[in-house]
Amino acid sequence: MAAVENQSLLPEVIEKIALFLPLPDVAKCMRVCRQWKEILSSKQFCKQYVYSYYDLRVEEQPSGMLQMWTEPTSWFCYWDDYEQPNAWVFSVVPKRWKCGIVHLADYDLKKHTDLNYKDFLCALYILSRIQKAAKPDTLHLDSCKCFISLDMVSKRRQLGRVLGFLNQFSLFVVFWCYLYAAWGNEGSGPVEVCLFPWTKDALPTGEEICSMFHFHPKMHRNPMVKHDIREMRLKGSSGDGYVEWNTLNTGCGIDVAKAIRFFEWLEKIFTPMVRIGIGVEQMNPIPTFMLAHIAPGWVGGILSQSVCT
């Protein structure tokens, strides 16, 4: 009897009802019968769902870390010979959709004629879950681990590049600021998300990321790349503890059980993954990527910053 009732619903009625449901519930509806699965996995429905839940208009001006990286006011820059104004970290600043997802500067969604909306929707959903977890009222994710340890020779060379342009008074001030940034603030940074089309089997290399994201030529030197996946760890007591996974950790006092479930879900998606740090010895903190094949035809993940010490 139920099967007969399901078949009596018009496809457009099924679509309109499903558009009100969260994506996990839409996935459950797809298991009702073959007809529902065909309707709810169609290009037409997936496209409707994408534009109903995600604002894919491009921001007029950079925001968040993209805006911060247009000028060296809150981070250390170790060069001073680039003539293009406001092009310190990127020669061409990446773009961001108004739903908060960073994408390549030369990517135009309207020109992506063969876009598979089902896969695109999957990628958007994964990134939206990461965005939600990053909010202070949920898990308050941030990037609080140093990406790499630099030897003292590199530290002296980095510091010398900064100090060489300053007078004696500025030397004293910047010296202490540098020590505070390198030792007192171990990589704390906001967690943002990024996405770009990718058809290769292997994940992007550091050189490919530098090229695709149009990093400043000086930032191309020796990108740091890591493929290891570290175990999740619970820090502190149950009442005020936090959960750490790779270069991510939650805020203190969060729902630990919820955090563990989130990182278990994330690890399944991000296995395998690559972590890439750009601009080591060129700036501090450095832009860092945590990337994976999050959907067929798409690589995406976390864009943040880490202090090198």
Sequence and secondary structure as in RCSB ss.txt:
>XXXX:A:sequence
MAAVENQSLLPEVIEKIALFLPLPDVAKCMRVCRQWKEILSSKQFCKQYVYSYYDLRVEEQPSGMLQMWTEPTSW
FCYWDDYEQPNAWVFSVVPKRWKCGIVHLADYDLKKHTDLNYKDFLCALYILSRIQKAAKPDTLHLDSCKCFISL
DMVSKRRQLGRVLGFLNQFSLFVVFWCYLYAAWGNEGSGPVEVCLFPWTKDALPTGEEICSMFHFHPKMHRNPMV
KHDIREMRLKGSSGDGYVEWNTLNTGCGIDVAKAIRFFEWLEKIFTPMVRIGIGVEQMNPIPTFMLAHIAPGWVG
GILSQSVCT
>XXXX:A:secstr
 HHHHHHHS HHHHHHHHTTS HHHHHHHTTS HHHHHHHTSHHHHHHHHHHH    B SS  HHHHHTTSTTSS
EE      STT SSBSS  EEBTTSEEE TT  GGG TT  HHHHHHHHHHHHHHHHHHSTTTT  BB S S   
 HHHHHHHHHHHHTTS HHHHHHHHHHHHIIIIIS S B  EEEEEE   SS   HHHHHHHTTB GGGGSS EE
E      EEES TTT EEEETTEE  TTS HHHHHHHHHHHHHHTSS EEEE  TTTEESEEEEEEEEEETTEEE
EEEEEE   
